């Protein structure tokens, strides 16, 4: 009986973690939805490929935007003793998605600010993730 209860709890936690992660990497930005995920999940210290999809309010993919990614370590940003390090990279168009390489320098909590410009208008969204 204990094994069954333990198995059910593990399955529930896995489902919750999966849904929570998907929700956290999907954000509204004006009339657009930005969805992002890492090729390797969870991301690890070192080089990681971030895949970004942008959809308009009709749910159609946006393929003509200029996309940039800013990312930084949460702990460094909250420190009052030193300035935090911020990294910037462009995301390259790949069909209906955009891809960026992020070099994550340490384990722990990070933020990604995804910004895109389309038709002269700028939109952005921020997501939080954890490096293992």
C-alpha positions in Angstrom: 0.0 0.0 0.0 2.8 2.4 0.9 4.5 1.7 -2.5 1.2 2.5 -4.3 0.7 5.8 -2.4 4.4 6.7 -3.1 4.0 5.9 -6.8 0.8 8.0 -7.1 2.5 11.0 -5.3 5.5 10.8 -7.7 3.3 10.7 -10.7 1.3 13.7 -9.4 4.5 15.7 -8.8 5.7 14.8 -12.3 2.5 16.0 -13.9 2.4 19.2 -11.8 6.1 20.0 -12.7 5.4 19.4 -16.4 2.3 21.6 -16.5 4.0 24.3 -14.3 7.1 24.4 -16.5 5.1 24.8 -19.7 3.0 27.6 -18.1 6.0 29.4 -16.9 7.7 29.4 -20.3 4.6 30.8 -22.1 4.0 34.5 -21.7 1.7 37.1 -23.2 3.4 40.1 -24.8 0.9 42.6 -26.0 -1.2 40.9 -28.7 1.3 38.1 -29.0 2.2 34.9 -27.1 5.8 33.9 -26.6 6.6 30.3 -26.0 10.1 29.2 -25.1 11.8 25.9 -24.2 15.2 24.5 -24.0 16.4 21.8 -26.3 17.8 20.0 -23.2 15.4 20.2 -20.3 16.3 21.0 -17.7 19.0 23.4 -18.8 22.5 22.7 -17.5 25.6 24.8 -16.8 27.3 25.6 -20.1 25.8 26.0 -23.6 22.1 25.5 -24.0 19.8 26.0 -27.1 16.7 28.1 -26.4 13.9 27.6 -28.9 11.3 30.4 -29.1 8.0 30.5 -30.9 5.9 33.7 -31.3 2.2 33.6 -32.2 0.0 36.5 -33.1 -3.5 36.9 -31.6 -5.0 34.7 -34.3 -2.5 31.9 -33.2 -0.5 32.2 -36.4 3.3 32.0 -36.2 5.3 35.2 -36.4 8.2 34.7 -38.8 9.3 38.2 -39.5 10.4 39.6 -36.1 13.9 40.6 -34.9 14.3 38.6 -31.6 16.9 39.3 -28.9 17.4 37.5 -25.6 18.8 39.0 -22.4 19.5 36.6 -19.5 21.0 36.9 -16.1 21.4 35.1 -12.8 18.8 36.0 -10.2 21.2 35.8 -7.2 23.6 38.2 -8.8 20.9 40.7 -9.7 19.6 40.7 -6.1 23.1 41.2 -4.6 23.8 44.6 -3.2 27.6 44.0 -3.1 28.3 43.7 -6.8 26.7 44.5 -10.1 25.1 41.6 -11.8 26.3 40.2 -15.1 23.8 40.4 -18.0 24.2 38.4 -21.2 22.7 39.4 -24.6 22.3 37.4 -27.8 20.2 37.5 -31.0 17.9 34.7 -31.8 18.1 33.4 -35.4 15.0 32.6 -37.4 14.6 28.9 -38.1 11.3 28.3 -40.0 8.5 29.3 -37.6 10.8 29.4 -34.6 13.8 31.4 -33.4 16.8 29.8 -31.8 19.4 31.3 -29.5 22.4 29.8 -27.7 22.7 30.7 -24.0 25.9 30.1 -22.2 24.7 29.6 -18.6 27.7 30.2 -16.3 26.4 28.8 -13.1 23.7 26.6 -11.5 20.7 28.2 -9.9 17.8 30.5 -10.8 18.0 32.6 -13.9 15.7 35.0 -15.8 15.3 35.3 -19.6 13.9 38.5 -21.1 12.8 37.8 -24.7 12.3 41.0 -26.8 11.1 41.1 -30.3 10.4 43.9 -32.8 7.8 43.6 -35.5 6.5 46.4 -37.7 8.4 48.9 -35.6 6.7 47.9 -32.4 8.6 46.3 -29.5 7.2 43.6 -27.2 8.9 41.6 -24.5 8.3 38.9 -21.9 10.3 37.6 -18.9 10.5 33.9 -17.8 12.3 32.3 -14.9 14.1 29.0 -15.0 16.5 26.9 -12.9 19.9 25.5 -14.1 20.8 22.1 -12.8 
